Amino acid sequence: MILSRVVLPVQKFAFGALAEHIRRQPASKERTTFAWNVAVGPAVAKVTTAELRQGILEVRARDPRWAHEVERARELILERVRLFLGSEPLRDMNVTIQLGR
């Protein structure tokens, strides 16, 4: 008999458990904001906001440098946010610079 042990890193397990918990919540602005904050981490979350409108994640960045960073990580961010939002359709992401801050 061959025994196989798969060791799952705790970070991956915790991320998956958190994603499952977020997916179970009803769709709301707060759920989207929370998913965004977890997906991008505290540094990016501090200088951006995100709102889901008709399948498009509308992201506002504090300045052009942060907008560039979000664009650079677009595919990874979309993958993570989709993981958290589950069946809620997320087709794309628009990044704009928030004026007046």
N, C-alpha and C positions, 0 to 999 in steps of 0.2 A: 504494500500500500504506500502510495506517495502522498505526502502531506505538503500542501502549498500554503505558505503564509504570505499574505500581501500586507505590507505595512503602509498605511496611509498617513502622510504627514498631518500633524494636528491642524496646521493652518488650512489645508485643503478641506479637512473634515469640518472645521468651524465655519469656513466660507460657505460650504454646501448646506450646512444646517441653517445658517442665517438666511441664505437664499430661499430655502424651502419655507421658512417662517414668513419672509416678506411676500412671497408669491401667494400665500394663503390669505393675506389681508385684502380687503376690498380696494378697488381702484380709487385713488384719491391723489390730490396734489401732495399731501404729506407723504404718502407711500413713495411717490416718484422722487420727491426730495430726499427721502431717506435712502432709497436705492442709489441715487446719484452720489450722495455723500460717501456711501460705503464703496461704491464702484471706483471713484476717483481718488479717494483718500483725503485726509484733512487739509493738506496744503492747497490742493486745487479746489476743494469744496469751499474753502474760506474766501476765494476770490472769484467764484462763479455761482450762478444759480441755474436751475434747469426746470423746465416745465414740459409736460407731454401734451401736445395738441394735435389731435387727429393723426396719430401715428408718427409724428415728427417730434423729436426731442429738441426743444428750443433752449439753447444754452447761451447765457449772457456772461461774458468775461469782463473783469474789471479793467483790463487794458490789453493792447495788442499782443504783448508777449504771452499772456496767459491764453488768449485766443489761439495763438500759434501752437502752444503746448497741447491744448485740447485737440486741435486739428491733427497734430502729429500722432497723437495716441487714439485717433478716431476709432479704428477697428477694434482695438482692445476695449475701449470704453463701451462701445455699442454691444460687444459680446457680453461684457459684465452686466450692463444694465438689462439686457434681454434675459440673462440668467435670473436676475432678481424679479423682473416683472412677469416672467412666465408667458402665459398665453396672450397677454395684452400685446397687440401688434405695435411693433416699433420698427418703422421702415427706414428712418434716416435721422440725421442730426444736423441742425443748423447752428452755427456758432456766430454770435455777433458781439460787438464790444458795447458794454453798458456805458452810456454817456452820463455825465453829471455826477460822477463819484470822485 
